[in-house]
């Protein structure tokens, strides 16, 4: 027969096992889940502050934050460039020329209506962003003309308007062709990873069809 002391010891051991099981199976998972959900909400707030847009955020396949934005496009990088264009017109062997030059600012980023989401599973976040593109090309106001009339083919205001239109379109084409997509993808990956990496152990960033590794390592939030 068991002594009273042994019975009390067995009861204490069973209680300890029950408490341990409750902590391991209920308390800790619940605490981790609450931290994860709260982290998702904070991620949404951080994105709103940085991009004025919130991605769709899912945690363990449950949508925690819906995608929301006050704008349609998010600019990631901008650059200035000086552009020069020559417009010509030849009539009856006489050629007139208009050279137009000016400084532009181009902005590149992504369309918020396309894929913009974060999926968090077991401390690992997968961030999905659309392929970057040129969002705007703006003249900064220092446009200059240099006219050269032909012998009987003179330059008029209508010619200047045509030259300006062609100049603007050529500047847009130049901005698209000179856009450094790799640099923009890296810039996006670094910025979003810095936000999400504060709340998860591991981050994967997908921009378009490519996976981009952030420049700096992602610290373990503990």
N, C-alpha and C positions, 0 to 999 in steps of 0.2 A: 504494500500500500504506500501511496505517496504521502509524505509528510506535508503538513500545512505550509511549511516553508517552500517546499518544491512546487506545490500548487500555486502559491503566490508568485513564485518565480516564473512559472509557465504562463500565468495570466499576464504578468508584466511584459514578458517577451512577446506574447500575442498582441498586446496593446501597442507595443513599440513597433511591431511589424505592420499593424494596421495604420498607425500614424505615419510611418515611413512610406507605406504604399499610397496613402492619401496625398502626402506631399509630392511624391514622385509622379503620381498619375493624375492628380487633380490640381493641386496648388501651383506647382512649377509650370505645367503646360498652360494653365490659365494666365499666370503672370507673364510668361513669354508671349502668349497671344495678345494680351493687353498691351505689352510693350511694342509688339509688332504693329498692331492696329494704330496705336498712338504715333508710332514712327511714321506710318503711312500718311496720317493726317498732317504731321509736321512737314513731311516731304512735299505734300501738296501746297502747304502754305509757303514753303521756301521757293517752289517753282513759280507760284503766283507773284512773289516779290521780285524775282529775277526776270521772268519772261512775261509777266502779266497774263499768264496762261497756266492752267492746271492740267496735267495729263490724267488719263484714266489709270487708276492705281488698283491693282488686285492683290489680295493676300490670300494664299492658299485657295485660289480660284473664286474668291468672294470679292466683289467690287466694293472697295472702301471709299474711294474718291472718284466721282464722275469727272469726265473731261469737261473743262469749262474755259472760256476765253472771251475777253472783251474785244479782241482783235482777231484778224484772220491769218496774219503772218507774223512770225517771230524772227527778227534780225539777229544774226550771230556775230558777223564781222562786217566791217565797213572799210573802204579804202578810197583814196583820192588819186586821180590820174589826170594828166593834161593830155588833151586830144586835139588833133589837127586834121582837117579834112579839106579837100579841094574839089569844088564843083565846077564842071565845065559844060559849055554848050557851043556847038559849032553850027554855023548857018552860012551857006554859000561860001565855004572856005574860010570864014572868019570865026575865030574862037574867042569867047569871053570866059574869064575865070573868076571864081570867088573863093578865096581861102578863108575858112572859118576855124577859129581855135578857141579853146576854153578849158576850164577845170571842172571835172565832174566828181561826184561822190557816188559810189555804188555800194549797195547793201545786199548782203547775201544771208540767207537763212532758210527757213522751211515753212511750209503751209500748214497751219494748225488744223485744217480740215482733213489732212492726211493722217496716217498712223502716228500716234503720240501717246505712248502707254508705258506703264511700269508694272511688271509682274514679279511679286515677291513670293518665293517658296523656300522655306527652311533656311532663312537668313541669306538667301541669294536673290539678288535683284537683276532682272533682265529689262533693260531700257530700250525701247524701240522708237526711233525717230525717222522721219521721211528723208529722202535724198535732198541735199541742199540745192538751192537754185538762186539766181539773181532776183531779188525782190523789187529793187528800184535803182534807177540811174538818174541822178539829178544834177542839172547844171548849177554851178555855184555863183553865177552872175558876172563872170569876167570875160564874156564872149567878145571876140575881136574879129573884124572883117578886113580883108585886103582885096580890093577889086582890081581887075585887069580887063578892060574892054577891048573888043576886037576893032578892026578898022571901021566896019559898018554894023557890027553886032554889039550894041551897047548894053551895059548892065543897068537894070531897073529894080524897083522894089519887089516886083513879083519874082525876079530871079533870086533876090536875097532870101525871100521866104522859102523858095524851093531849096536853096542851099542850106538854110537852117534845118529844114525837115530832114534832108539827107544827112547832115552833120549829126543830128540827134540820133537817128537810126544807126548810123555807123558807130557812134559812141556806145550804144546799147549792145551792138554786135561785138565790139571790142571787149566790153565788160564780161559778156558771156564766155567769150573765147579765152580770156585771160584769167577767169576765175580759178583759183587754186582749190579744187574740191577736197583734196587730201588735207589741206590746212584747215578748211572749214569743218570737215568731219572731225578732225582732231580737237579743234576748239570746242565743238559741241560736246564731244565725249568727255573732255576734261571738265567742262562746266557742270554737266549733269551728274557725272560721277562724284564730283566734290560735294554735291548736295546729298545724293542718295547714300554715299559711302559712310556718312555719319551714323546711319541707322541700320546698316546690314554688314555682314561679314565679307561679302563678295559682290562685285558688280560686273555685269556684262553689258556693253553698249553696242547696239546694232543701228547703224545709220544706213538707210536704204537696204541694200542687199549685202552690206559688208559689216563685219565685226571690227570695232575699233578699240584698241587697248588704250586706256587712259595713260597720260604721261606720268602721273604720280601714282604710287601704290595706294590701295584703299586700306585704311586702318581699320582694325577690328574695334567696333564700338564697345565691346565687352558685354 
